[in-house]
Amino acid sequence: MRLLLTSAGIKNGSIHDALVDLLGKPIAESSALCIPTAMYGHPMVGPGAGVWRFISGREPNCPMCELGWKSLGVLELTALPSIDEERWVPLVRETDVLLAAGGDALYLCHWMRQSGLADLLPSLRETVWVGLSGGSMVMTPCIGDDFVGWKPPTGGDEALGIVDFSIFPHLDHEDLPDNSMADAEKWAAGMPVPAYAIDDETAIQVTDGTVEVVSEGHWKRFTS
């Protein structure tokens, strides 16, 4: 699987170009499934209008579903354990990109495991995962106590560990006073793995284990 881990979606031309490069073809020729699940577990989002705006492509501050995909569907992870794998696994395998909404990373992680999607990921070698905030953090080994909201049954802050670094999103966001560089440095000091603090104009591209920062904003890498 190829990853484009963003703070706020496809915010600028550089991140857009990185997505097209990962896809290997234009967006207009690519199929996508959006995953809104993380939104339900976050107290600032939850079910309702925010989920509808994401799915319907009416989130201009976090462009994901409104990019002009050839086809766009919804993959709701909380529903998957109750239906046969034959109903959804072939669909995922045939899709070019999975668009994971922001929200609560641990809630998303829990349902990725419960649904079986987490087990399927290693076999999706040509699929692109585009994460937005919590949809990016879920791919890391751990998110840090500062970002723990919904608490998984097993406790802790462990995520999927698909990559070997952690992510502090929305760096210096004007509406998030606790997301300053000083806050990121304090968070990173407690992390057991290397970490990146990224603003909304920045993404992290991972291809075959190679990590590249794509940015028209600012970011910082911290070593553990």
DRENTINU-958593 format. One record per residue: residue in one letter; x, y, z of N, C-alpha, C in turn. Coordinates in steps of 0.1 Angstrom, whole numbers, plus 5000, padded with zeros to 4 digits. Layout:
BEGIN
aXYZXYZXYZ/...
***
This chain:
BEGIN
m500849885000500050005000500950125000/r500450224992501150354992500350455000/l501050545007500350635016500650775013/l499550855015499651005015498951055028/l499751085037499351115051499251265053/t498051325052497951465053497351515066/s497551645068496851705080495451755077/a495251795064493951855061493551825046/g493851715041493451675028494451735017/i493851735005494651774993494551934992/k495351995000495252145002495852234992/n496852174985497652264976498152184964/g498752254954499152184942500252074944/s501152094954502152004956501651874962/i500651874971500051754976499151694965/h498551774957497751714946498651644936/d499751694933500751634924501251504930/a501451504943501951374949500951264949/l499651304950498551204949498551144935/v498551234925498551184911499751094908/d500851134914502051044912501850914918/l501250904930501050774937500050694929/l499050754924497950684916498550634903/g499450704897499950674884499050704872/k498050784875497050824865496250934870/p495551014862494751124866493651084876/i493351174885492251154894490951124887/a490751184876489451164868489351024863/e490450944863490450804858490550714870/s490450764882490650674894489350664902/s489250544908488050514917488450534931/a487550574939487750604953486650554962/l487050514974486050484985486450574997/c485450645002485750725014485350655027/i486050675037485850615050485550715060/p484350745064484050845074484150805088/t484450675091484250615104484950695116/a486150745114486850825125486050935130/m485150995122484451115126483451085137/y482850965137481850935147482450935161/g483750895163484350885176484951015181/h484851125174485451245178484451345184/p484651395196483651485202483351615194/m484251655186484051785179483351755165/v483151625162482551595149481251505152/g481451375154480351295157479551265144/p478451195146477451165135476851305131/g476251305119475451425115476051495103/a475951635104476251715093477751705088/g478651685097480051685093480351565085/v479751445088479951325080479351345066/w478151405065477551435052478351525044/r478951635050479751725042481051655037/f481651565045482851485040482451405028/i481351325030481051225019480551295006/s479851405008479351474997480251574990/g481551584996482451674990482251824992/r481651855004481451995007482252035019/e483552005019484452035029485652105022/p485552235018486552295010487852315018/n487752315032488952335040489752205041/c489152095037489851965038489451885025/p489951925014489551855001489951715000/m488951624998489151484996488251424986/c486951424989485951364980485551454969/e485851574969485451674958486451694947/l487351594946488551614936488251574922/g487051524919486751484906487051334903/w486751244912487051104910486151044899/k486650944892485850874882484650804889/s484850754901483750704909484050714923/l483050734931483250754946482150684953/g482650594963481650524971482050544986/v481250484995481450495009481750355015/l482750345023483150225030482950255045/e481850215051481550235065482050115073/l483150135080483750015087482849955098/t482050035105481249985116480249885110/a479849885098478949795092479549665087/l480849665084481449555078481349425086/p481549425099481549295106480149225105/s479149295101477749235101477449185087/i478349195077478049145064479149055059/d478848975049479848875044481048955037/e482248895039483348955032483248965017/e482448875011482348874997481549004992/r480949075002480149184998481049314997/w482249305004483049435004484449415000/v485049295003486549285000486849294986/p486049234976486349264962486249404958/l485349474964485149624961486449694965/v486949664977488149734982489349704973/r489449574969490549534961490549604947/e489449634942489349694929489449844929/t489449904941489450054942490850104942/d491050224935492350284934492850344947/v491950414954492350494966491250484977/l491750484989490850485001491150625008/l490050695010490050835015489550825030/a490450835039490150825053489950955060/a488750985064488451115071489151135084/g489251255088489751285101488751255112/g489151265124488351235136489251165146/d488651065153489450995164490250885158/a491550885159492450785153492250655159/l492050645172491950515179490550455176/y489550535175488250475171488350415157/l488950485148489250435134490050305135/c491050305143491950195144491150075149/h490350095159489549985164488649925154/w487950005146487049955136487749905123/m488949945121489749885110490149745114/r490449725127490749585131489449495132/q488349555138487149475139486549435126/s486649525116486049505103486849405094/g488149395097489049305089489849385079/l489549525078490349605068491849605072/a492149615085493549615089494249495084/d493649375085494349255080494449255065/l493549325058493549325043494649415038/l495049525045495949625040497249575034/p497949475040499249435034499049375020/s497949325017497749275003497349374993/l497049494997496649604988497849684983/r498649624976499949674972499849794963/e498849794954498749904945497750014949/t497149994961496150084966496750204972/v496250324971496750444978495750474989/w496350495001495650535013495950685015/v494850765014494950905017494350935030/g495050975040494551005053494451155056/l493451195064493251335068493351335083/s494351395089494451405103494351275110/g493251235117493151105124493250995114/g492851015101492950915091494450895087/s495350985090496750965088497350905101/m496950955112497550915125497350765128/v496250705122495950565124497050475119/m497750525109498850435103500150435111/t500250515122501450525130501450425141/p502650405148502650305159501850345171/c501850485174501150535185500850685183/i499850735190499450875188499850965199/g500150915211500551005222499251035230/d499451045243498351065252497551195249/d498251295244497551425241496451405231/f496451305223495451285212494451175215/v494551115227493651005231492351065235/g491251035228489951075231489050955234/w488550895224487850765225488850655230/k488550585240489450495246489150345241/p490050285235489850145230489750045242/p489049935240488949835251490249795257/t491249795249492549745254493349865261/g492849985260493550095266494750145257/g495550235262496750275255496450365244/d497550395236497450485225497950425212/e497950285212498550215200497650225188/a498350255177497550255164498150135155/l498050135142498250025134499749995132/g500650095132502050075130502450035116/i501650085106502050065092503350135089/v503450255095504750335093505450335107/d506650375107507450375120507650505126/f506750605123506850735129505450785133/s505350885142504050935146503851075140/i502651125141502251245134501451335144/f501951465144501251575151500651665140/p499351655138498751735127498351875131/h497951955121497352085123498352175131/l499552165128500552245135500252395133/d500252475144500052615144498752655137/h497652575139496352605133495752715142/e495152815135494652935142493552905151/d492752795149491652755157492052655168/l493252615168493752515178494852565186/p494652635196495752695204496752605210/d496352475212497252375218498052305207/n498052355195498852285184500052375180/s500652445189501752525186503052435184/m504052495179505352425178505852375192/a505652465202506052435215505252315220/d503952305217503152195221503652065214/a503952075201504451965193505751915199/e506652005203507951955209507751885222/k506851935230506551865243505951725240/w505051715230504451595227505451495222/a506351545213507351455207508351405217/a508651485227509551435238509051315245/g507751295245507251175251506951055242/m507351075230507050965220508150865219/p507950735218508950635217509550615203/v508950685193509450675179509650815173/p510350815162510450945155509051005152/a509051135150507751195148507851315139/y506751355133506651465124505451555129/a505751685130504751785132504451855119/i503251845114502951905101501751995101/d501852105093500752195092499752145081/d498752225079497652185070498152195055/e499252255052499752265039500852155036/t500952055045501951955044501351815044/a502051725038501751585038502951495038/i502851375042503951275042503651165032/q504451145022504251045012505150925016/v504550805015505350685018505150585007/t506250555000506150464989507250354991/d506850234993507750124994508750145006/g508250205016509150235028509850365027/t509850435016510550565014509650675018/v510150755027509350865033509750995027/e508851075022509151205016508051305021/v508551425026507651525031507351615019/v506051645016505551725006504851845012/s505451965010504952075018505052215010/e503952295012503952435009503752515022/g503952455033503852515046505052495054/h504852455067505952425076505752295084/w506852235088506852115094508152095102/k508251985110509451955117509451805120/r510651755119510851605122511551605136/f511051515145511651495158512251355158/t513451335164513951205166513651155180/s513451025181513050975195514350965203/
***
